[in-house]
Amino acid sequence: FQQRLSIDGNVGVANNPSRVSNLVGEMSVEYKVTADGKLRLRAFTQSNDYTNLTTIAPYTQGIGIFYREDFDTFNELVRNYNNKLVFFNKRKNQATDAEPED
């Protein structure tokens, strides 16, 4: 996976006699879609051991995609965002100009 896959987790034993299984744990798996790691996929499962939902749903699972951008100042973030908008608008205009008209 060229150092793009990350697996993190822990497992423990709960001291709760009312649970069917006393085994609790959390795990997350993250995959960097792009080489720079800005676009990522993440799946996780986590224990609801300390909530009122434990009798209904002892675990919460999820999956998502997210984008991460590093910046030093807010102005740098806005400038990078505007540059990307200009780039995508130019590409969109080039694509519509290249289409034949009827």
URPE-V645404 format. One record per residue. N is the residue number from 1. RES is the residue in three letters. D_FIRST is the distance of its C-alpha to the first C-alpha in whole Angstrom. Layout:
# URPE-V645404
N	RES	D_FIRST
N	RES	D_FIRST
This chain:
# URPE-V645404
1	PHE	0
2	GLN	4
3	GLN	6
4	ARG	6
5	LEU	6
6	SER	10
7	ILE	12
8	ASP	16
9	GLY	19
10	ASN	22
11	VAL	25
12	GLY	29
13	VAL	32
14	ALA	34
15	ASN	38
16	ASN	39
17	PRO	41
18	SER	41
19	ARG	38
20	VAL	37
21	SER	34
22	ASN	34
23	LEU	30
24	VAL	29
25	GLY	25
26	GLU	23
27	MET	19
28	SER	17
29	VAL	13
30	GLU	12
31	TYR	9
32	LYS	9
33	VAL	10
34	THR	12
35	ALA	11
36	ASP	14
37	GLY	13
38	LYS	16
39	LEU	15
40	ARG	14
41	LEU	14
42	ARG	15
43	ALA	17
44	PHE	19
45	THR	22
46	GLN	25
47	SER	28
48	ASN	31
49	ASP	33
50	TYR	35
51	THR	36
52	ASN	39
53	LEU	37
54	THR	36
55	THR	38
56	ILE	37
57	ALA	33
58	PRO	32
59	TYR	28
60	THR	27
61	GLN	24
62	GLY	22
63	ILE	19
64	GLY	19
65	ILE	18
66	PHE	19
67	TYR	19
68	ARG	20
69	GLU	22
70	ASP	23
71	PHE	27
72	ASP	30
73	THR	33
74	PHE	34
75	ASN	35
76	GLU	32
77	LEU	30
78	VAL	33
79	ARG	33
80	ASN	29
81	TYR	30
82	ASN	33
83	ASN	31
84	LYS	28
85	LEU	31
86	VAL	33
87	PHE	30
88	PHE	30
89	ASN	33
90	LYS	34
91	ARG	31
92	LYS	33
93	ASN	36
94	GLN	35
95	ALA	34
96	THR	37
97	ASP	39
98	ALA	38
99	GLU	39
100	PRO	42
101	GLU	45
102	ASP	47
